[in-house]
Amino acid sequence: MKVKRIAVLTSGGGAPGMNTVIRALTRKGLYHNFEIIGVASGYEGLCKGDFSTVDSRTVAGIIKEGGSVLKLGESEGFDTLAGFSQAVGNIKQERIDVVVAIGGKKTLCNAERLSAAGIPTLVIPATINNDMPGSDYTIGFDTALNTVLQAINKLRDTVSSCDRLAIVEVYDGCAGHLTFMAGLAAGAEAVLLPGKRIDVEELCQGLLHSSAKGKLYSIILASEGVVDCNAFAEQIAARTSFTSRITVLGHTPRGGAPSAYDSVTASRMGALAIETLLLGKANAMVAMNRDEIAAVPYEVLTPRPAVSPDLAELLSVLALKDSDTDYKDKNYNRVM
């Protein structure tokens, strides 16, 4: 496969580090005499033919910025047969040799559709959910995790002063990786995850036990959509004396400058995408596994596993705060 013109787009909900990928991809590509074409607003930009040349000046200074200079977009038009056909026609008319898409699982799905239609593609995983198949890590996860952790630590100051319970709702898709890791990092009393059984009685038993041992506050993290946090707080209040304060983080973790780890990872992935194209390869995702980055063909990508049972057990053990044998024998699991 001979490559001259590379189109790059960002799609989905956004993740810190997307701009860093664009910068690395552009500068590495220009170094190797590729032409870089930016597509505005994701896959919708392909449908509309919204293309523009990207050069060194375009990407100057964006390494420290959140969001995407190419703008984010969904794919309602692209999902239709007419929109998809228009996108393919625009790609061919613009003489694009390969489309590099930066985003999450829907971004990957759309790239595979283009690939099946004869348009070579590459995907660079960027989502705070860290749920892409075939990759241990996705760009933006570390930054989002630290954003959630900072919010929890500030809430801790308040609830510890008022002897209250904090319930924090975290938006992280349907995987639960962000919520769980934030709970582990913050020392949460319990974490409510998609697909896990929620036993309010057992949870309240644990909260009361912690309170009896002298713990003045507790923090519960919930993945968005797992529970109605207001109703859940009422259920806890009916069984205990705890007053809950609910905080919904919403899209906050999606913003902000990328962390050092995300900046480095984004730079590595963007550069490897160009190296992959130099080898004449495409139709793959740039994935990280055991800190090694490689282009993995779409057909061999495997689903991202759920939260590790070992880590789930670790969170439960650490949440006990003591070595009360009778309590531990009840096998109370704080990952729900």
Buried (B, 14 or more C-beta within 10 A) or exposed (E): EEBEBBBBBBBBBBBBBBBBBBBBBBBBBBEEEBBBBBBBBBBBBBBBBBBEEBBEEBBEEBBEBBBBBBBBBBBEBBBEEEBBEBBBEBBEEBEBBBBBBBBBBBBBEBBBBBBEEEBBBBBBBBBBBBBBBBBBBBBBBBBBBBBBBBBBEEBBEEBBEEBBBBBBBBBBBBBBBBBBBBBBBBEBBBBBBBEBEBEBEBBBBBBBBBBEEEBEBBBBBBBBEBBEBEEBBEBBBEBBEBEBBBBEBEEBBBBBBBBEBBBBBBBBBBBBBBBBBEEEBBBBBBBBEEEEBBBBEBEEBEEBEBBEEEEBEEBBEEBBEEEEEEBEEEEBBBBB
